[in-house]
Amino acid sequence: MTSPVPAPRPLEQLATEGERLGWIFNDRNLYRRKFMEPPPQPAPVPPELQERLERAQRGTVKRVLISLGAGLGLAVLIGCCGGVLTRDSDGGRTLVLFLSGLFAIGGVAGAILAGLMPSLARKSVNEAKERAQAEYATAYASWDSRRQWHDQQQQHTVDALPEWSAASPSPGTRRVDIVGGTSYGWEAVLTVFGGSLLATRGRMVLADFTGEALPGELMQLALGTGRSVREVVLPDDLASFDLVAGLEPGELVDGLVEAMYGDVPGGGNRAERSQDALLLNQIGEVLAPSLTTARLLAGLRVLAGQNGLLPPDLEARIRLIRSDEPRVRRIEAFLHPLESMGSAPATTPPADLTCLVTEGGGGRAQHELLKDLLVQWLGHQVRHGDAPIGSLVLLGADEIDHRAIERLSTLCERRGIRLVLFFSHLRAESLQTIGGGEVALMRLGNHQEAAQAAEFVGRGHKFVLSQLTRSLGGEETHTVADTVGESETKGGTKGERASRHGLRRYTSTNWSKTRNWSQTESTAEGTNWSEAASTQRVYEYVLEPRVLQDLPEYAMILVKSEGRGSVIQAVEVDPAIVTLPRVSMAPVAQQPLPDPSEAAIPATRHPGQVTVSQPQPLAAPDQTPSWGSITDPPRQQQRP
C-alpha cells in the first residue's frame, strides 16, 4: 500500500492493519541502471587526405621553384638557341618566340598550380570533416534519444518502488524487547507500533511504569479511529481498580508475598517468605470467602492489638494466630498503601485500549509494590481474563524480576499474545531478560551499556590487510678473459748422397713458429621484483558501541531472525514519515541490486540491512529426513 500523496489525517493512518515497528528507508536510486551503450565518436579524417595535405604543405615552395625554373629555363634556352639558328628566317624566329612564350606560360601555370595544391588538399580535408561531423551529429542525436528513453523507463521503474517499507517482527515471534531510547523516542514507537497492534491484534493492555504518561498520543489515535479507551492512573484510581479482584485466597497471598519480596536479590530469605505466607494464609482462612486487601489489612491490625475493625468472632479467631509483632508491623507497612484498593469498583466493560499509568510522585516502596502487583494482575488477566488480549505492552520493565517477566512471556507465547517490553537501560534484570524474542536497540548513552548491546548483536569475521611487502633487486656480471699462446719448432736432417762425383753430404733445416691470441667477454644482467600482501582474520563487532551511543532520537536498530541466521535493520520510528510519498504500510521484500557494472550507483548490499550470521545447515537437504518421511518399522504380527 503506497500512498502517492500525504493523507489528510496522518495520525489515524497509523492504525492500518499490519504490525510495524517503524520504516526502513530504501534508496530507490540503487536500482537505477545506467545506459550501457557507449556514445558514438566522430569519424576520423581519411588518412590519405591528411597525408596529401601534409605532402602539399611540405613541398609547395620546392614545386613552385621547379615549375618556374623549368618553364623559364626552357623558354630562355629555346629562345637563345632558336634565335641563333633562325636568325635568317622570320618564320623560324616567330616559331621560336611562340615556343619560348609557351614554355614560360607553362612554367608560370605549373607554379600557380603548385601553389594552389595545399589549398585544394585543405579543402578536401575540411569537406571530409564536415561530412564526418554531420554523420556524428545524426548518430549522437539517435544515441541521445535512446538514452533519454532508457532514463525515462528507469525513472518510471524507480518511481514505482516504495521509498519507505514497514519494519515488522519476523513471523512466529511473540515477543519484542526495546532497549534504550528517550521518552520522546518511546512515545513515537508507541504511536507507530501501538497503532498497528490495535489494528492487527485488537484489544491492548498497556502498563506505563515510567511515571511520564507516555501513551497519550496512542490514546488519541485510538479515540480518533473509533476505539474505546480506558485510562487508570495509579495510585489515584486504586479505589475503582482492584488489582486482586477475582483471585483465590491462595493466589492473593502468593501475589502479595511476591510483591513484597520482588526487589530483594534472589527473592529474599525463603524462611521469611514462608513465614509471611503462612501468616497471611492463616488470616485469609479466617476471613474467607470475602477476602480483600482492606479486610486482610484489618486482620493484621487486629493481630497487632487493635479492636473493632472486624466482627468479634473473627477478631477472636485471628488473635489465636501466633506471630511476632515486628513481622505483623512489617507486613502492614507493605499493605498499607493498598488499603483503599477496590473500595469503589468500577463496572466499565473492557476497553479496546486499557492504559495503566503509574504516577511518578509517590514513594519508591509504593511504586515498586504497585509495579509487582500490576505484573501479577497482567498474568492473571492473560490466564483468566474474560476478554481476550491481543497485545500486552510494558513500559519501564527494567526493575521487574526476570523470573516474573519469563513467566509472563511464557503465558503470552502459549496464548498467541504479542508481548512488548521497554527497557530504559541495559543492566541488571534487563541483561538477564532480553533475547526472549526480537530486540530493538535505541540510543544507549552509557558506554558500558552500548558495549553490552554491541556484544549482544555479535561479532563477525572479516579479513583485513595486515602486511604489504615490496622488494626490488638487480644483478649484473661482466667478465673479460684474454688468452695468449706461442710455440716454436725447429728441426733438421743430415746425410750423404751418392752422385757422379762420389758421396756428397747434405744438410736440411726446418723451422716453424706459431702464435695464437684470443679474448673472451661475457655479460649477464638480471632484475627481480616481487610484491606480497598478507591478510589477517579479525573478529570485530558487527555494530560498534559508538554507533548505539550516537543514534538519533527516532532511530532504532532491529535485530531480527531471517531464516537460520539473523540480520540487523536500521529503522526510523518517526510517525511523521506516514505523511511522505511512497510509504508502504506493509513490509516489502528487498529486490536484488543490479550488478555494480550496470548500476548507476554501484552497491554490493542494501545499506539499511546487514547480515549478522548465516549458519550453514548441519546436513545436506537431501540427507535430512522430514517428519513426514519418518515411519515406524513394520511390526511382526503375533500369532495367537
Secondary structure, DSSP 8 states (H G I E B T S, - for coil): -EESS--SSHHHHT--SS--SEEEE--GGGG-B---S---------HHHHHHHHHHHHSHHHHHHHHHHHHHHHHHHHHHHHHHHTTT-HHHHHHHHHHHHHHHHHHHHHHHHHHHHHHHHHHHHHHHHHHHHHHHHHHHHHHHHHHHHHHHHHHHHHHTS-SEEEE---TT--EEEEE---HHHHHHHHHHHHHHHHHHH--EEEEE-SSS-TTHHHHHHHHHTT--EEEEEETTTGGG--TTTT--HHHHHHHHHHHHTTTSGGGS-HHHHHHHHHHHHHHHHHH-SS--HHHHHHHHHHHTT--SSS-HHHHHHHHTS---HHHHHHHHHHHGGGTTTTSS-------SEEEEEE-SSS-HHHHHHHHHHHHHHHHHHHHH-SS--SEEEEE--TTS-HHHHHHHHHHHHHTT-EEEEEESSSSTHHHHHTTSSEEEE----SHHHHHHHHHHH-EEEEEEEEEEEEEEEEEEEEEEEEEEEEEEEEEEEEEEEEETTEEEEEEEEEEEEEEEEEEEEEEEEEEEEEEEEEEEEEEEESS-HHHHHT--TTEEEEEEEETTEEEEEEEE--GGGGGSSSEESS---------TTTBSS--SS-TTEEEEE----SS-GGGS--GGG-----------
